[in-house]
Amino acid sequence: MYVAGVDIGTTSTKAIVFELTGRILGSHAVEYPLYTPRPGWAEQDPGEILGAVLHSVKGAVAAAGIDPAQVAAVGFSSAMHSLLPLDEEFRPLGRALIWADSRAAEQAERIKRQIWGHEIYRRTGTPIHPMSPLTKLVWIREQQPDLFERARYWAGLKEYVLQRLTGQWVMDIGLASATGLFNLERLDWDDEALALAGVRRDQLPTPVDTTHVLRGLEPGYAHAMGLPETVALVVGAGDGTLSNLGTGAIDPGVVAATIGTSGAIRQVTDRPVTDPRGRTFCYALTRNHWVVGGAISNGGIVLRWFRDNFAGPEREVARLLGEDPYDIITRYAAQVAPGAGGLVFLPFLTGERAPYWNANARGVLFGLALHHTRAHVARAVLEAVIYAMHSVHQALEEQAGPSVEIRATGGFARSPLWLQIMADVFGREVVVAESHESSCLGAAVLAMVGTGVAPGLQVVHQMVRTRERRRPDPEAHEVYRQLFAVYQQVYHQTVEAMDIIAAFQRR
């Protein structure tokens, strides 16, 4: 018997087939474009997403070399905060707006300024920000009223995919809790938030547990995925909460840190927890497990920006040697001492989410002097992403208690230098699991629990194996303690200037 996890991500969908021990038997990923028709807009095509799910599952089952009839269940993970308008036949009326879309910045600021805006955050756990489907709905209602009126249903990309696969219209409480429309205490849609967005309950999916099982896979889609029609589909949750589960970070004091295109840091509590200052989110993993934390908008995308715009020679060398350009970049960044020679970078190339929730935040390179080289800038870029994560970590500890261990996952966990920078900045031991595919594994664990194959989430501790540990260096930690204070000071002293330059850029 086997289980599969499917993670619908920002740039690709990946499917993995697991043994019940957590060992990976086969995987397959399908990439797709991100559409940015205007500055600040970020969209995905739902048809391309559905096709990627079908092909990734079929590829993973084929790569595993198993009898498809032995796949007992498939669990689903998805990036949070997507919004898709559908007609009465559940056909898309356009592309989906994803988490990176910031077109609703004005609406978010307007809601945030109202007293009831903060109260909506406290009830729903989703900070008032352009990423939130709540603010996206307000923008569409105001800017595209014809589309708003034509839409019979609203949901995210995972709900669309599951509706197509099974004909059932449901949304797990994890992704529902990331919409800004869902009441955490009542585990139901929030009346005031719905009124603000201008949508009705019957336009939204039915909220279900993250372990909810869907039966009745449509025959054509079963064939396309290479699975039997009888396979159980478990709705799963959001990629962030499932990353905690997939790394085993579900115990007190154990924090999951993920850096992929963006990044997030999260800790599990046994009840909903929101921040009086509005810095952190609170999303459901199950009814008894709540993930508190914050997401940054600028993770690996910042290093990719540096690679594409400032590392031409390294890209050419990498091509000639058959190496990854990132390996060459981090290799020369590692030759620079911690602190990058006093160079501090604010990595806000796409605005920022936690802890500032400022769509107008912009990048700043501070302290630049004649002695700095491209290697210094490369190191400053790597350090900046960890500073951003640490700023969220500090707010998280105020809400969920002190951390004792960081469990790292995502693309950055492949870089020994980046891991050591995290250990040194945080002053905590950083543990890396054998597998980086935490969201897929988390989805598979929920599939096991939902179908009764496993008794509870704790089974993940038998499935996650440690690959390496990074301990903080006291001297480097002291350097970073000083420079992190500069990082925070530079941000707070440039906020007004950021607003001005963001308005200029939008013109």
C-alpha positions, -999 to +999 in steps of 0.1 A: +000+000+000+013+035-009+002+071-006+008+101-027+012+138-020+005+166-045+017+201-039+002+228-062+029+255-060+036+289-074+059+278-103+052+241-105+031+212-092+049+182-078+036+148-070+054+122-049+046+086-042+056+075-007+059+042+011+041+042+045+075+046+061+080+080+043+105+067+018+101+083-016+094+059-045+089+083-073+082+119-080+074+141-110+070+179-113+054+200-140+062+237-144+039+264-156+041+302-162+032+330-139+014+357-157+021+394-148+002+415-173+007+446-152+030+457-124+019+442-092-004+416-109+003+379-105-020+353-121-021+316-130-042+298-156-065+272-139-065+249-169-027+248-168-028+240-131-053+211-136-032+197-164-001+199-142-018+180-114-029+152-139+006+149-155+026+151-122+006+124-106+008+101-136+046+108-138+051+101-101+032+068-103+052+058-134+085+068-118+076+047-087+072+016-108+043+003-087+009-011-094-014+020-094-041-001-077-018-001-046-021+037-042-046+039-014-049+077-011-037+110-026-034+141-003-033+176-016-013+207-007-016+241-023-002+276-021-025+298-001-045+329-009-055+322-046-088+335-058-107+323-089-141+334-103-163+306-117-196+305-135-226+284-126-210+254-143-178+259-123-160+271-154-133+297-149-141+333-158-105+343-160-071+335-144-066+330-107-051+358-087-024+343-065-007+353-032+019+375-050-007+397-066-007+431-049-033+450-070-055+454-039-030+474-020-052+505-018-082+484-006-061+466+020-048+499+034-083+513+035-096+483+054-066+482+077-072+518+088-107+509+101-111+496+136-133+468+124-105+458+099-083+448+128-112+429+144-117+410+112-081+400+114-084+389+150-114+367+141-101+353+108-063+350+115-054+364+080-036+398+081-052+425+061-030+426+030-033+425-008-025+388-008-058+380+011-088+368-010-108+392+011-091+423-003-089+408-037-127+404-037-131+441-027-108+451-056-127+431-081-160+444-069-148+480-073-126+477-104-142+449-124-179+450-114-190+431-145-168+402-136-179+404-100-216+401-110-210+373-135-192+351-109-215+325-094-188+309-073-154+319-058-126+297-046-089+289-049-070+268-073-071+236-052-109+238-048-112+242-086-090+211-092-109+190-067-143+200-081-131+190-116-118+157-103-147+147-082-176+171-088-176+180-051-174+216-040-155+218-007-126+237+009-105+225+037-105+246+069-068+252+064-071+271+032-104+286+043-086+301+073-062+318+048-089+337+030-097+364+055-133+352+053-133+324+078-140+326+116-114+306+135-135+300+166-167+289+148-149+271+119-173+287+095-175+317+071-174+350+090-206+370+084-190+405+087-161+395+064-185+382+038-205+414+040-173+434+035-163+413+005-198+414-010-202+376-014-227+351+000-221+318+017-237+299-012-209+313-035-182+296-014-173+260-010-184+240+020-157+240+047-145+205+056-117+190+078-082+188+063-086+150+065-119+149+047-120+121+021-135+126-014-146+095-033-158+092-069-128+102-090-141+110-125-131+081-149-115+104-175-093+121-149-085+087-132-072+075-165-052+107-171-035+103-137-030+065-140-050+058-109-080+036-101-114+054-098-117+040-063-086+059-050-094+082-020-086+119-025-080+137+008-085+175+006-054+183+026-044+219+035-021+248+026+015+243+017+028+263+047+009+243+074+018+211+057+054+220+056+053+220+094+038+186+094+061+173+068+092+183+088+078+170+120+076+205+135+044+199+153+057+199+189+061+228+213+092+249+206+099+234+173+097+259+145+096+252+107+114+276+084+108+274+047+124+294+020+115+287-016+104+315-040+091+332-009+095+321+027+077+315+060+084+306+096+057+288+116+050+270+149+021+248+159-002+256+188-033+237+202-056+267+197-060+297+174-036+325+183-036+360+168-014+390+174-027+422+189-003+440+166-014+421+135+020+408+126+014+370+124-011+348+108-030+318+122-041+290+099-056+256+107-038+223+102-065+203+119-092+213+144-067+207+172-035+219+155-031+256+145-001+270+127+010+305+139+036+324+119+044+347+091+053+346+054+078+368+037+074+377+001+111+377-008+129+344-004+147+326-032+132+351-057+158+376-044+187+354-051+173+346-086+170+384-092+207+387-083+216+358-105+197+371-135+209+407-133+243+408-117+259+373-121+264+371-158+300+359-155+290+332-130+262+320-153+287+317-181+312+298-160+284+276-147+274+268-183+310+259-193+315+237-162+281+222-162+274+235-127+245+253-111+250+291-111+237+293-076+265+270-064+291+294-079+274+325-064+272+310-029+308+297-032+322+332-036+297+347-011+311+322+014+346+338+011+332+370+026+330+371+064+296+372+082+281+407+080+292+412+044+317+439+054+290+461+069+267+459+039+230+455+048+203+447+022+166+451+026+152+424+002+117+439-004+117+435-041+080+425-042+067+445-012+066+426+021+042+405+041+051+396+077+059+413+100+054+447+083+025+438+059+036+467+037+029+463-001+049+495-007+081+482+009+111+484-015+147+471-016+175+491+000+212+484-002+227+503+028+263+509+038+278+505+003+314+516+001+344+513-022+357+482-006+326+462-014+326+437-043+299+417-060+308+389-035+298+412-007+265+420-023+259+383-029+265+376+008+243+405+018+215+392-003+217+358+014+218+374+048+189+398+040+165+369+034+174+354+068+170+389+085+135+390+070+128+355+084+142+365+118+120+396+120+090+372+118+106+348+142+108+375+169+071+383+165+063+345+165+081+339+198+059+366+214+028+348+204+037+311+206+065+310+231+103+306+227+117+282+201+144+256+208+150+243+173+145+253+137+136+228+111+146+239+077+129+230+044+126+244+009+153+251-018+175+271+006+181+239+027+203+226-001+228+254+006+252+248+035+261+285+036+225+297+038+217+272+066+247+283+086+237+320+082+202+310+095+218+293+126+240+322+132+214+349+128+188+331+149+212+317+175+194+284+173+203+249+160+190+243+125+179+208+116+175+196+080+154+166+071+166+140+046+139+150+022+131+186+012+096+177+001+078+186+033+045+199+019+041+167-002+049+145+028+025+165+050-002+160+024+005+123+023+003+121+062-031+138+062-041+113+035-030+084+058-049+099+088-080+106+067-082+071+054-074+054+087-040+041+076-024+061+105-039+069+139-028+105+141-002+132+130+025+119+153+032+091+128+053+117+109+080+114+136+086+078+123+089+091+087+111+121+090+149+115+091+175+141+099+202+148+072+223+174+090+224+199+119+239+234+119+248+249+152+253+287+157+287+303+159+288+327+189+310+353+172+290+353+140+258+355+161+270+387+178+279+403+144+244+395+131+228+407+163+243+442+157+235+443+120+200+430+124+193+461+146+206+482+117+184+463+093+153+471+114+164+507+118+169+513+081+134+499+073+116+520+099+135+552+088+127+547+051+090+537+053+077+571+042+102+573+013+092+538+003+056+550+000+066+578-023+088+557-046+062+530-048+036+556-059+061+569-085+068+534-098+031+527-102+027+558-123 
